[in-house]
Amino acid sequence: MASIIVGMADLKVAKNPDVLTTLGLGSCVGVTLYDKVRKIGGMAHIMLPASGDNVGHNRAKFADTALADLLELMLKTGASRAGLAAKIAGGAHMFQGSNNNILKIGERNIAASIEILKNYGIPLHANETGGKHGRTIELDTGTGKLKIKTVGYGEKLV
């Protein structure tokens, strides 16, 4: 079993028995896709909701382009689109005391990720988002379970 790190503005796909991990999700959102029959998992660490005019830059940074690329990579690795399910975590409100919508990156990342998954017809099986605390997540490609570690709040398995 290998532990594969998914960095900030990064995405990766792995097969059983590997574990995909991303650290330090603050306002960023971690989106996982999983095919339980083929035991293939994918993870994206999304920083911003939409690519806009930045398409030439790192596509994994934005929800719209990252999820398109993650889905494509999952299918190329052998996953079945019909068998995919998603889980998301992160999207905390990290800039306290501000009502400025531009700083509500977490909320915008969550909304964009959920909308894109809905448009792709991928069911959302777990949503551990929001709040004011960062998270680290680990996707076990053998079971599809997502471990969510939150400083001061312990661990949760979804």
KAQUI-V935680 format. One record per backbone hydrogen bond with DSSP energy under -0.5 kcal/mol. CO is the residue of the C=O (numbers start at 1). NH is the residue of the N-H. If there is no record, write none. Layout:
# KAQUI-V935680
co: {CO,CO}
nh: {NH,NH}
This chain:
# KAQUI-V935680
co: {2,2,3,4,5,7,10,12,14,15,18,19,20,21,22,24,25,26,28,29,29,30,31,32,33,34,34,35,35,39,40,41,42,43,44,44,45,45,46,48,49,51,54,57,58,59,61,61,62,63,64,65,66,67,68,69,70,71,72,73,74,75,79,80,81,83,84,85,86,86,87,88,89,90,92,94,95,100,101,103,104,105,106,107,108,109,110,111,112,113,114,115,116,117,117,118,121,123,123,126,127,128,131,134,135,136,137,138,138,139,139,140,140,145,145,146,146,147,147,148,148,149,150,150,154,156,156}
nh: {4,19,5,21,7,10,45,43,41,18,141,4,139,6,137,26,135,92,91,31,46,89,44,87,42,36,85,39,40,16,35,14,33,12,31,46,9,10,29,63,64,54,57,59,61,62,47,48,66,67,68,69,70,71,72,73,74,75,76,77,79,78,81,83,84,36,123,34,125,126,32,128,30,130,94,96,98,103,104,105,108,109,110,111,112,113,114,115,116,117,118,119,120,121,122,121,123,86,125,88,129,90,93,151,25,149,22,140,147,20,141,143,144,140,147,148,158,138,149,150,156,136,153,154,150,148,158}
